[in-house]
Structure formats: structure tokens, C-alpha cells
Amino acid sequence: MRYACPTPGCPTTAPTRTTRCEQCTRRNSRAHKITLVCGPPCSGKNTWVAKHAQPGDLIVDLDALYTAVNANPTRTDHDQPAALTPFAFDARDAITNRLLHGDHNLRAAWIIHSAPEAATRAEWKQRGANIVMITADQDTLTHRAQVQRPNQWGEHIQDWHRRYTLGHVDRTVTTG
């Protein structure tokens, strides 16, 4: 007898009521290698990942994807032209979909995503990812934005705090 796979949203069957189907088992066994690194802009997410990632690890970073698709060689760091937004988002989504499908042999994957909403973090957690929140006090965030980023980054920081909702994180790191 076959039973519905207990993984939420999975339409396939499994050999027992509590056993996942083969595809979900494979995907879940690889999901523990995924770390969602989230937090407000300018908190130090990229710096933290750079200290922990190893050669051959996958790093999914929207800022880096904007850089990859931006032809302007004189652009400033963190320049995000609106015309390139759908392309950067599509690239990020394609990479994360492949990653979550579980058809890979990565040592680790690092997803850099601001993720202010608890629901976003919960979705990654449900898929087996570790959640690391990188934070800094408001003065530090504002100073970093003024020194290192385009003018609108102060607004991005305020927007992150307006959208932030409490929710699960496995680890919190405060930078200073």
C-alpha cells in the first residue's frame, strides 16, 4: 500500500504514513547544508558569509547578481537599476529553485536575503535551512549606509525595520 508523502505540498506517494517519498528524502538530506543569512541592509551579511564559506560553496546574493547583469563598469557598489531588477530576481529564483530541488552535491549553500518577514524565514526553515540573523544597532547601520552605499540605502534600512516581524532564527550575530 502507498500513502501520501507527509511533506507539506508534495503530491507523490510514500511507502508508509511517516516516510517521505524518495524525492523529498533526497531534498531534505541536502537542505541541512543551506544557511539563510538574513538581516537589515548594512548589517554585515556578506562579510559574515565570506568568513564562513569555503571554496566551492554556493553563495546566492542578490547584490552580486545585480553586479553580474549590470553592464555599467563605473557603477557604484550596490547599484540596483530598476530595469535590471526582474533579471536579478529571476536569476536568484532559478538558483534557489535548483538548490531546493536537492539535485546537487554541494558542501554548503549560503542564501543572503534580508528576510524581514517571519514567514520568509519560516519557509526556509521548513525546507531544512539553518537561519542566521545578522544585526547591528541603528546608528551602525546608518553610518555604514552613508559611507558605503548609494543614498537610498538609508530608506532600505528603515523599510526593513518597518517590515520586520518576530520569528524563528537559529542564531543571532550582532556586528558592530
C-alpha angles and dihedrals in degrees: 000000000000126000134199112274107256092223107111111253096009111132097194132093133248134201095250138020092255101036120094120230117262094260094049091046091054092045093048093048090057097040092077087071091064122093121188107208108197140167142110123315113279093020094119103260094144092045091050093049091047089056094050106033121091131209109286095027116128116242117190108196123163091206090056091048090054087052091049094054097038114098095192106108092191095053120131122243112279093018107160112184110201092229089061096047098092091049094049091047092047090051091049092047093048092052095046092046090054090046094050092046085070096225097131142085101221124151090215142345125208119201112197107201130147090225099178092168118083089218092063092050091045091053091055091045091052087055090055101260124145112238120219118182115203113199141173133179119272094254092054092048092049093047092050090049093051093048103036110024144055117273097264092062092087087060091049089055092050091046091052091054092048090052097041117118127181117255145131123320126167095209137010121205121190117204124197 
